[in-house]
Amino acid sequence: MRRDCALGTGIANLSDQVRVIDRDGAELGIMMVAEAQKHASEQGGELYVTEREADMTEVRIVLVRKAPSR
């Protein structure tokens, strides 16, 4: 399954391997994007690519807050 805009930085394939850091900065390990998205959802956050290297992409689970309306 491909999702061309799953993450803004181009990780579109849910089976890609990524290194995952949780909201508190703890390393969760290497897992598929689909599993990482599940962890992010469980923590109430979204994935954000922090580092992209040739051999491994690192993502962090972050909270996304909407700006207050004016």
N, C-alpha and C positions, 0 to 999 in steps of 0.2 A: 504494500500500500504506500502510495506517495502522497504527500501533502506539500504542495509547492510553497505555501506560506505558513507552515506550522510554526516556525521560529523566524523572526525577521532577518536573521543572519544566514539563512539558507539551509539549515538542517531540515530537510524535507522527508527523509526516509525514516520511518518509525523504527526500523531495525538497525540504524546506525548506532555505534557504540560511543558513549560519552562518559566522562568522569563527572560525578555529581557531588556538589557541595550543598548541604542543607542551609536553612535560614540562619542557624546558629554558627555556621562556619565549620561544622564537622563534615569530614569526607565520608560519603555514603558508598563510594566505590565506583566501579565501572559497570554500566548497565545500558540496555537499549533505550533509545529515546522514549518509546512507549511506556516503559517502566518508570523512567525518570519523570515523565509527565504525570503518571499516577501518584508518585510520591509528592510532587508539587501540589497536585490537587488536594491530597490528604492534608497537607500543611497549609492550605488556603492560599497558595502562591502560584507563581508561573516560573517557567524556565527562562534564564537569561544567559547568553553565551558570554563568558568572561575571558576565555582564551581559546584560540584556534591554532592548533599546530598540525603538522603534516600527519602525525601518527595518532593524535587524540585531541578531541575537543572537550573543553571543560565548561560545564554549565553550573549555574548557581540558582537555587530556589529563592525567589524574592517575592515580597509582597508588593502588589501594584495597587496604589490608592488613587482614586479619582480626585482631581482637583476640585475644591469647593466651587459651586456655581456662584456667579456674582449677580 
